[in-house]
Every structure is written in C-alpha cells, then in structure tokens.
Amino acid sequence: MSEQRGRSVRLFLAEGSATGILTAEIVNWTGHMLAAPRTRLEIALKRDELKKTGVYILYSDAFGGDLPSVYVGEGDEIASRLRSHARDDSKDFWDRFVAITSKDLNLTKAHVKYLEGRLIRFLLDAKKCSLMNRTEPTFERLPEADISDMESFLDELQLLLPVVGVDFLRRPKLKVREQRDDDTQIFFCVKNAGKGISAKATEIDGEFVVLANSIGHLNEAPSFHERIKTFRDQALESGRLSRIDNEHFKVLEDIAFNSPSAAAVFLFGTSRNGRTDWLVDGKNISYGSWKDIQLESSEREILI
C-alpha cells in the first residue's frame, strides 16, 4: 500500500476553551469550518463565518444505545438558518453544530445545495446516525468542472470532520483485493468453531477494519465492554450487521475499530486480547507477534 501524504490542520479555540467555539482549516484548502455547542450559539452567530453562504450540520450527542440525530442544511446566510432552527420545536434534538463555508467566498447557492445532497447521501451510506432530513435533495445542475471542484471540497471536508468529533459520515475507504504474494496489504483472521466465529480484518489509515461477511457471536458476557456493546447495538439497529440466528450476526459493511482487541470484543461479546486472537491470514503468527517483527525490522533500519 502506498504511503499517504501528511496533512496540516489548523485548529483555533476561538474562546480559549476546548468546550467553546472551534474553527478548523486544512492548509491550502479553500474551505473553513466552525464547530460549537448549541449553548454558544448566540456568540457564534456574531461571527463573520456564519454570515456567509454555506452548508451546516446539526447533531446530538449519542446517549446509551441511541444513534446520534443529524440534520443537514444549507443557506445563503447560515446564521439566519441557525436562528430559525433554534426556534423550531420540531428540531429541538440538536446540541451541537458545524458550519462549513469558503475562505475565498466562491461557494454559491448552487454549490451548497450540491454539497447538502452529497452529505445526506454520505450519512445514509454510513448508517451511523438517525437522519432527521425528510427528503434527500439532489442537485446536479452544475457544470462538470464545478462538480469536480465540489467533490474535491468534500474529500477535504471528510478528512476534517472527524478531527472536530464528527465521525458519523466516515466509512473505511477500502477496496478488498484477493491476496497475492506481492500484495503489501496484510490481512488477519480469527476463527472459533465452538462459537461459530469467523472473521477477517486488515489495517488501514491507523484503524483495524473488520471486513464485510465476517461472522460474530451475539454473546453478551458481564465483561462485555459497555461502549463496544452500545456500538454493536447501533450497528444492528442501523443495518450494518444482520442477525443470522439467535446466536450469530453477519457484518454487512466494513467496520473500523481503534484496536484489534476492540474488534475481537465486538465479535465475541466478552473481554478479549486481540493481539493473540487475530492471526496473520495464512500463517500461524499472532497479530502481536507480527507487530513485534515489524518493530524489530524498523529498529534494524534505524541502526543501519
């Protein structure tokens, strides 16, 4: 796998507090993002960024086993739209928002309508939230060159949103290939005949990704980590998993985790050590041993 280029992100705590208004930019990107809690809305509305044309996301924090509620909108002046939503009892679910505008003022009404429709499609595909939009607008009346520019804008936006805690649009960008001797992509597997567990995974962009068609067990032992249990419940609710029978589920879409242990807990429904559970596919080498080999190799390269 080819190495990706590093990117520089500039974050600014506008109020000198991590819980207040935050702005975010990517170096050499024309876009600009402002994120804030609803409790700071009256302060945010005074800022110049919200007087511009743009697209915005209203969302709630997830509690218990609930998926976050999310609404996507656009406007010639984002501030006026946010004021309207703040007074609308039917949209009282949100407690945070993100506003996306352009530093060069080149986003037009047509551009943001296109972005709105594409973001809604991303949310529907990711299945990580409860979408509050009643319709899925499609706006394709843009010149070919403008569509290309907006798709590039969206690529950068999807990179930046998780940095400010908006992770419900993201899906692993992975195309699974048949493994060949010259592949640099390493796959891992875990099997447990007694529990009927059979899964395959790989690492990408720093995450441990359990691949579609993996089979897990619906067991919920007392040691089942509460956060991972909630995540599994959400995946079942949103259709990223399907129940095969009373004991097993099937992974329908690639699901990313921050560690192999979290992925193993997800599949087994009990406390696990993913460094020993996962084996390099086709070899009797545990994930932990494989990582140790990688570390030793890097140490040798440094010494050379």
N, C-alpha and C positions, 0 to 999 in steps of 0.2 A: 504494500500500500504506500502510495506516495505521501510524503510529509506535507502537511498543510502549513501555509504561511501564518506567522503570528499576526495578531491584530492589536492595535492600540485603542483602548476605550477610555474616554474621559468622563468621570463621574463628578458631579458637583453637588454638595449638600447646601442647598440654597439658604437654609435656615440654621446651618451649623449643627444639625441634628440628623441622626440616621433614621429617625421616625417621621421627619418632616418632608418638605418638598425636595425632590431629587431631579436633577437633569442629567441626561446621558447622551453622549455623542460617540461616533466612531470616526477616527481620524480619516480625512479625505472622503467622508460620506456627507451628502448634502442634507440628510435628514437630521432631525432634532427630536428628542423625547423628553417629556416631563411626566414624572410619576409622583403621586401624592395620595395620602389618605383622604377620605371624604371630610374628615374633621378639619382639614386645612383648605377646604375648597374656597372659602371666602378670601383667603390670602392668595391662592393660586390664580383666582380669576382676575387679579390686578396685574398679573404678569403679561408682558407683550406676547409671549409664545401663544397664549390662548386667544389672542385677538386675530390669529391667522387662520387660513383655510387648512383643514387637516382631518385626520381620522382619529377616533378615540375608542378606548375600551373601558367599560365599566365592569367591575367584577367584585365578587365577595370572597372572603377567606373561606376555606373548606373547614367544616367542623364535623367531628365524628366520622361517619361513613358517607357524608354528603359530598357530591361533586360541587366545585365552585360554580356559582351562577355567573354568566358572562353575557354582556351586550356590546355589540359593535355599532358605531355610528360615524357619521361624517357631517361636516358643516363648513359654511363659508367663514364663520367665526365660531370656533369651538366653545368659547366662553358662553355664548348665548344658548347653545345646545345643552351645556352642562347645567346652567341655571334652570332651564326647563326641566331637565331630568330630576334635579334636586327637589323640585316642587311636585313631581309626579308620583303619587302614592303607588301607582302600578309598577313603578321602577324603584321601589324602596329597598331592593335587595342589596345594592352595591355599597361597599365601604372603602373601595379604593378605585383609582382611575389612572389611565395612562393616555397622554395626548401626544400624537405624532404629527409634526409639521416639517417644514423645509426651511433651512437656513437661507437659501437663495430666493425664496418667495416664488419658486417656479411651480409649486403644486396648484393646480386649478381644480375647479369643481368636478370636472370630468375625471381628473386623476384620482381624487379622493373617493369618488363613487366606485371607481375600478378597484382601489385598494380595499374599500369596505367589503365588496363582494368576495374578493380573494381571501381576506382574513376570515370571513364567515365560512368559506369553504375549507380553509385550514382547520378551523375549530371542529367542523363536522367530521373531517377525516381523522383528526387526532383523538376524538372521543374522550377527552379528559375533562369535560365540563358540561354543565347544563346550559345550553344556548337559549337566551331569552329573546332573540330576534324571531319575529313571527314569520318572516319571509327570508328567502335567500336571494338578494338582489344580484342581478348580473348586468354588468355594464361593459360592453365591448366596443362602444363607438369611439374608439381611439385609433389614431394612426399606428401602423405597425411599429414605427420607431418609438412612439410613446409607450406602447405596451411593453416593449423590450426594456425601456428605462424603468418602468414601474415594477417589472419582475426583478430587476437588479436591486431596486429600492427595497423590495420585500425580502430578498435574500439577506440584506444587511439588517433589516428590521428583525427577522427571525433570529439572527445572531445576537442582537442586543437585548431583546425582550427577557430572556432567561436571566440576564445579568441583573435586572431590576426586580426579579422574583416572579415574572410572568412566564410560567412554564407549561401552560395548558395548550399551547399551539404546537409544541415541539414533538416531532416524531424522529426516531433514529433514521438518518439518511444512509441507508444500507441496501445494497443490491447483493443478495446472496449468490455466490457462484459455486459451481462444482469445484471441489478442491482438487488441485493438480500438484505435481511435485514441485513446480516452480512458483506456486502461489505464495505470497507473503502473508496472506490473511490466515490467521490461526483460528481454528475452531475448537471448542471444548464441548464435552458431553457429560451427562450424568444419567445413570440408569439405576433403578431399584425395582427388581422384578416383584418383590413382595408387595410393594405399594403401587406398582403399575406406573412408575415414573420413568419417563424417557424424554430427555430434553437436550437441545443443542444451543450453543451460545458463541459469541465472539466479542472482542473488544473493539470499540470504535469511538473516536473523539473522547477518550477518557472514561467511557461508560462501559459497563458489562451488559451486553444486549442478549436477552433470551429470544430465540428466533421463533417465528410462527411455526405451528404444527407440533410444538413441544407439548408434552402431557404432564400435568401435575396432579397432586392429590389434594382433596378438599379437607383433609385433616386440619383441625384447629386445636392443637395441644395448649395447655396452660402457658407454655413457654413461647407461644406464637407472638412475635413482636407486634404490639398494637398498631404501630404506624404501617407496617407491611400488611397486616390484616386489613386495615382500612383501605390501603391501596389495592389489595386484591378484590375486596368488596366493590370498589369503584370500577375496577376493570370488568368485573362480571356484570355490573349494572349498565355500563356503557357499551357492552358488546365486544370488548377486546378479548374476552375469554368466553367460552361456552361450556356449559355443563355436559359432560358425556353421559354420566350416570350419577348415582348418589355419592360416589366416592372420587370421581375424577373430573378434571377440566382440561380443555384444549386451548392453547394460546393461538388466537386468530391473527394477531399482528405482533410484530417485533416489539418487545418491551424492554426499556433501558433501566438499569439499576446502577447505584453508585459503587457496588462491590459484588464479587461473586458470592459472598455469604448472604447478602440481601436477596440475591436471585435464588439461592438454594432454600432459604427460609420461605420465600414466596411459593416455591414448588412443593415443599414438604409440609408446610404449615406447622413447623416446630423449629426450635433452635438448631442451627446447623453451622458447620465450618466449611464455607465454600472453597477454601484453599485446598482442602483434602477431598471434598465431594466431587468437584469438577476435574475431569481428566482431559488431557490433550487428545483430541479426536484421533483415533487410530493408534495411539501409543499408551502404554501403561505408565504415564507420567502425570502426577497431580498438578493442578494449577500452581500450587505453592512451590513445588519443586521446579516447575518450568520458569517461574518468576525468578527463583534463586539463580538458575542458569543464566537468565538474561542479565541479572545484576553482576554476576561474575564476569560475564563477557564484556560488559561496559567498563568494569574496573580494569580489565586487561587492556582495553583500548586506551584508557586514560594513562596507564603506565607506559604504553608504547609511545 
